[in-house]
Structure formats: C-alpha cells, structure tokens
Amino acid sequence: MLLAPYACDPALSRGRRYPQAPAPTRTEYQRDRDRIVHSSAFRRLVYKTQVFLNHEGDLFRTRLTHSLEVAQLGRSIARSLQLNEDLVEAIALAHDVGHTPFGHAGQDALNDCMADFGGFEHNLQSLRIVDHLEERYPEFDGLNLSFETREGILKHCARQHAEQLEREEPGGVGQRFLQHQQPSLEAQLCNLADEIAYNAHDIDDGVRSGLLTLEQLQAVPLFDQFRVQTLADHPQLAESHQGRRLLYEAIRRMLSSQVYDVIAATQSALNAAQPQDVQAVRNLAPLVQFGAEMRDESKALKAFLLQHLYRHPQVADTMGQAQVVVRELFSAYMNVPGEMAERYQHRISHTGVEDAALPADPQARTARVVADYIAGMTDRFALREHERITGQRLLT
C-alpha cells in the first residue's frame, strides 16, 4: 500500500534501543507486532478485566479482546488515511499490556500503594514491560521494539516520569511530553480507536450483564439515532426476543458512523495543515479527531457510561473488593518479598543490566518490583495468591 508522506515509513524508523539487522521478510513494524503477539504479557490479557471480572461471564470483553477490537478499528481507519496499518496494529495490541488485574480499580489501588515510590501508571508500565520486563531474548531485556511503536504505547506520562525517561534515554520517547509535541498519526489514531472500541463494547457488555437496558440507552443520542434507524429498516426487531439483534445492529451502525466521521474530520485537518512528514506532524496540534458534532455525542456517551455502568453499585462493590486484593497483596509482598516468584525476589537482591530501570534505594526498589509483580498478574492468579496468603476468598 502507498503511504502518505506524513505516515511512518518503517524504512525510516528511528530504530531500536539495541540495534538489530533487518528481518528478511518483514518490516520493522510487522516485526514489532509479532514480538508483541508472542509475548507473555499479551497472553495474560485474556484473563484481565475490562469492566466485568473474568468469573462473571465467558462472553464479556477482556483486555485481550478489547485490544483486538482496537487493532481492527485502527487498521480500518489507517488504510483510508494511507497511514501505516502495521504500526497501528502493533501499538493497539500492546497499548494495554501494562494494565493491572481488575481494570482501572486495580490500577488506582496500586497507584495508591506506590504513592511514596513514584506512583503507578499503566501506560508507563506497558513501556516497562516491552523495554525491560519481558525475558525472551539472550541479547537484551524486553522486546526491543522500534521507537515508533514504543512512542505509541506511551499514551500518557506524568512530567516526573518523562524527565526520568529523558535521563535514561536522551531524545527518546519521554521527550515529546517535555516539549509538548504530538506522537505520530498512527499513535494518535490508536488513542481514538481505543475510545471508540470501549464505548461500543461497554454498551454491549452493559446490556448483556443486565446493568444497562435499551430503554436507558434511548437517552444517549449517539446510540439512539441508530436504534431508531435500525427499527425503521427492520421493524421485526421490535419484538422482545429480537433485542440482541437490535442491539448489535445499532452498535454496528454507530461504529461505522464514528469511523467514517474520524476519516472525514482527520482528512480535513490534514488538508488544512499540510504536514510534509512525520516530524511536521509532531509539531502540530493533534490531527486525528472527530468532527465537532461527533465529539460532543461521544462525550455524552462516555458520561452516560460513567454514571450508569462504571459507577453502578454492583460494579463498584466488585471493584471495591478487587482493590482490597491489590492492597493486601502489596502489603504482604513488601513485608515478605519471599512470597513472590523467585525471579522477582532475585530482582530485589541483585543488581545488573536487566534491572537498570529499578531505583537504587532498597525500599523503593522492593516496592517497584512488587508493583511489577502485581501488575503482571491476571485476575484469577491475583485472587488465588490473595487466598493463599490471607486465607480469604473474595470475588468468587
């Protein structure tokens, strides 16, 4: 496929942290994607919470299925805009590998536990995983991904962490946060595809769980216009037993509308800005975007989901228990590091190239290793560990 001049060309990549000869049959970004797919962190996403915990049902989204949906949407939009599909796919598949068990509730609990030791950000953790924590190659730690994939993975970054990254890697992936620059268009696209994907599948999962109803969703203009449109085209779906088909078709049309809107709005922004290359993109305001009306409707949908799904008492109760699990695991491992897997114990007691990103202070070093261990857990492993250590069985 012919790439636009402002797309990321793998032949012009800024390279890897550890130089490697090019692969004979794959571009740099295809190689990144393959390394991500084969990583342990990617496989663990199948048992990590999106909104509903794994034991609550087999058909709810997980971090893995969410990442696949982001990749699908991202590639579809990238092709129309002549952006690099392989890079979009690599970023999309890796963007959540640093997420804790139990979704955002687990992240918030771990961040609280790490308050005295630099905090915890799942985006930064994703970068730690691909740069340091994966152990697959004899020559280096991590996956040694290209700069452009790593840049896309680091969606957010607090200034203190960006400064630390800049000290470790001058001119690297932390620099743009200090210079207030944008990432590549492919990275910008993944950010928006992430939002489109979770808004749509959280409607589906919310209705499947019984916490949301089609009647409630009539208050959401972005969704309801397509429900009405679907019923006009397929009146038979008004029958109560056809509710699933009605829901799926309305969501499908909503997704298509958002995709077409992003393509049109972004192409218009590109035509106005006329960036000549990737560096020009970095020095401009964000270009991948919704149109004004769609942006407002998307915000309204997010507000509805926050109020009626994410803060639903049943979800809040479950996530409250999940936070107890994370906090008590953190306390237990800090008190007795020997409760962790042996290789994590080793990281606390030994220095070396593989631990270059760990702080020198012994307590801070222990805390970061504990955070790495907990963040890498699946929901069910965290629950088993918590029961083993405390004797309590939660969230069963």
Backbone hydrogen bonds, N-H to C=O, Kabsch-Sander energy under -0.5 kcal/mol:
donor,donor_aa,acceptor,acceptor_aa,energy
4,A,82,Q,-2.7
7,A,4,A,-1.8
9,D,7,A,-0.6
12,L,9,D,-2.1
13,S,10,P,-1.3
17,R,145,L,-0.6
31,R,27,T,-2.1
32,D,28,E,-1.9
33,R,29,Y,-2.4
34,D,30,Q,-2.3
35,R,31,R,-2.1
36,I,32,D,-2.3
37,V,33,R,-2.5
38,H,34,D,-1.7
39,S,36,I,-1.4
43,R,39,S,-1.5
44,R,40,S,-2.0
45,L,41,A,-0.6
45,L,42,F,-1.0
46,V,43,R,-1.5
47,Y,44,R,-1.8
48,K,45,L,-1.6
50,Q,52,F,-0.6
50,Q,61,R,-0.7
56,E,53,L,-1.7
57,G,54,N,-1.2
63,R,45,L,-0.7
63,R,48,K,-2.1
64,L,45,L,-1.5
66,H,62,T,-2.4
67,S,63,R,-2.0
68,L,64,L,-2.1
69,E,65,T,-2.0
70,V,66,H,-2.4
71,A,67,S,-2.3
72,Q,68,L,-2.2
73,L,69,E,-2.4
74,G,70,V,-2.9
75,R,71,A,-2.5
76,S,72,Q,-1.9
77,I,73,L,-2.1
78,A,74,G,-2.8
79,R,75,R,-2.2
80,S,76,S,-1.2
81,L,77,I,-1.6
82,Q,78,A,-0.6
82,Q,79,R,-0.9
83,L,78,A,-2.7
85,E,83,L,-0.9
88,V,84,N,-2.0
89,E,85,E,-2.6
90,A,86,D,-2.3
91,I,87,L,-2.6
92,A,88,V,-2.6
93,L,89,E,-2.5
94,A,90,A,-1.4
95,H,91,I,-1.4
97,V,94,A,-1.6
99,H,96,D,-2.0
103,G,100,T,-0.7
105,A,102,F,-0.8
106,G,102,F,-1.3
107,Q,103,G,-1.8
108,D,104,H,-2.7
109,A,105,A,-2.1
110,L,106,G,-2.4
111,N,107,Q,-2.6
112,D,108,D,-2.1
113,C,109,A,-2.2
114,M,110,L,-1.8
115,A,112,D,-1.5
117,F,114,M,-2.1
118,G,115,A,-0.5
119,G,114,M,-3.0
125,Q,121,E,-2.3
126,S,122,H,-2.1
127,L,123,N,-1.6
128,R,124,L,-2.3
129,I,125,Q,-2.3
130,V,126,S,-2.0
131,D,127,L,-2.1
132,H,128,R,-3.0
133,L,128,R,-1.9
134,E,129,I,-2.1
136,R,134,E,-0.5
137,Y,140,F,-0.5
142,G,132,H,-0.6
142,G,134,E,-2.6
143,L,130,V,-3.4
144,N,130,V,-0.9
147,F,15,G,-2.0
150,R,146,S,-2.3
151,E,147,F,-2.8
152,G,148,E,-1.6
153,I,149,T,-1.9
154,L,150,R,-1.6
155,K,153,I,-1.9
162,A,158,A,-2.5
163,E,159,R,-2.8
164,Q,160,Q,-1.6
165,L,161,H,-2.6
166,E,162,A,-2.3
167,R,163,E,-1.9
168,E,164,Q,-2.0
169,E,165,L,-2.5
172,G,169,E,-2.2
175,Q,172,G,-1.2
177,F,174,G,-0.8
178,L,174,G,-0.8
178,L,175,Q,-0.8
179,Q,175,Q,-1.9
180,H,176,R,-0.6
181,Q,176,R,-2.3
182,Q,282,R,-2.3
188,Q,184,S,-2.4
189,L,185,L,-2.6
190,C,186,E,-1.8
191,N,187,A,-1.8
192,L,188,Q,-1.6
193,A,189,L,-2.8
194,D,190,C,-2.2
195,E,191,N,-1.4
196,I,192,L,-2.4
197,A,193,A,-2.5
198,Y,194,D,-2.3
199,N,195,E,-2.1
200,A,196,I,-1.8
201,H,197,A,-2.7
202,D,198,Y,-1.9
203,I,199,N,-1.1
204,D,200,A,-1.7
205,D,201,H,-2.9
206,G,202,D,-2.2
207,V,203,I,-2.3
208,R,204,D,-2.5
209,S,205,D,-2.2
210,G,206,G,-0.7
210,G,207,V,-0.8
211,L,206,G,-1.2
212,L,206,G,-1.9
217,L,213,T,-1.9
218,Q,214,L,-0.6
218,Q,215,E,-0.9
219,A,216,Q,-1.9
220,V,217,L,-1.9
223,F,220,V,-0.8
224,D,220,V,-3.2
225,Q,221,P,-1.9
226,F,223,F,-1.1
227,R,223,F,-1.5
228,V,224,D,-2.7
229,Q,225,Q,-1.8
230,T,226,F,-2.3
231,L,227,R,-2.3
232,A,228,V,-2.0
233,D,229,Q,-1.8
234,H,230,T,-2.5
237,L,234,H,-2.2
238,A,235,P,-2.0
239,E,236,Q,-1.4
242,Q,239,E,-2.1
243,G,240,S,-1.3
246,L,242,Q,-2.3
247,L,243,G,-2.6
248,Y,244,R,-2.8
249,E,245,R,-2.5
250,A,246,L,-2.3
251,I,247,L,-2.5
252,R,248,Y,-2.7
253,R,249,E,-2.3
254,M,250,A,-2.2
255,L,251,I,-2.9
256,S,252,R,-2.4
257,S,253,R,-2.4
258,Q,254,M,-2.2
259,V,255,L,-2.6
260,Y,256,S,-2.6
261,D,257,S,-2.0
262,V,258,Q,-2.6
263,I,259,V,-2.3
264,A,260,Y,-2.3
265,A,261,D,-3.0
266,T,262,V,-2.7
267,Q,263,I,-2.3
268,S,264,A,-2.1
269,A,265,A,-2.0
270,L,266,T,-2.6
271,N,267,Q,-2.4
272,A,268,S,-1.8
273,A,269,A,-2.5
274,Q,270,L,-2.9
281,V,277,D,-1.4
282,R,278,V,-1.6
283,N,279,Q,-1.0
284,L,281,V,-1.4
289,Q,287,L,-0.6
295,R,291,G,-2.7
296,D,292,A,-2.0
297,E,293,E,-2.2
298,S,294,M,-2.6
299,K,295,R,-2.1
300,A,296,D,-1.9
301,L,297,E,-1.9
302,K,298,S,-2.4
303,A,299,K,-2.3
304,F,300,A,-2.0
305,L,301,L,-2.5
306,L,302,K,-2.3
307,Q,303,A,-2.0
308,H,304,F,-2.9
309,L,305,L,-2.2
310,Y,305,L,-2.4
311,R,306,L,-1.2
312,H,309,L,-1.6
316,A,312,H,-3.1
317,D,313,P,-2.4
318,T,314,Q,-1.9
319,M,315,V,-2.8
320,G,316,A,-2.0
321,Q,317,D,-1.9
322,A,318,T,-2.0
323,Q,319,M,-2.1
324,V,320,G,-1.4
325,V,321,Q,-1.8
326,V,322,A,-2.0
327,R,323,Q,-2.6
328,E,324,V,-2.6
329,L,325,V,-2.2
330,F,326,V,-2.4
331,S,327,R,-2.3
332,A,328,E,-2.2
333,Y,329,L,-2.6
334,M,330,F,-2.3
335,N,331,S,-2.0
336,V,332,A,-2.5
339,E,336,V,-2.3
340,M,337,P,-2.1
344,Y,341,A,-1.0
345,Q,341,A,-1.7
346,H,342,E,-2.3
347,R,343,R,-1.3
348,I,344,Y,-1.2
349,S,345,Q,-1.7
350,H,346,H,-1.6
355,D,352,G,-1.5
356,A,353,V,-1.6
358,L,355,D,-1.9
365,R,361,D,-2.9
366,T,362,P,-2.4
367,A,363,Q,-2.5
368,R,364,A,-2.3
369,V,365,R,-2.1
370,V,366,T,-2.5
371,A,367,A,-2.5
372,D,368,R,-2.4
373,Y,369,V,-2.4
374,I,370,V,-2.7
375,A,371,A,-2.8
376,G,372,D,-1.5
377,M,374,I,-1.7
379,D,47,Y,-2.7
382,A,378,T,-2.3
383,L,379,D,-2.1
384,R,380,R,-2.1
385,E,381,F,-2.8
386,H,382,A,-2.5
387,E,383,L,-2.3
388,R,384,R,-2.5
389,I,385,E,-2.3
390,T,386,H,-2.9
391,G,387,E,-2.1
392,Q,386,H,-0.5
394,L,392,Q,-0.7
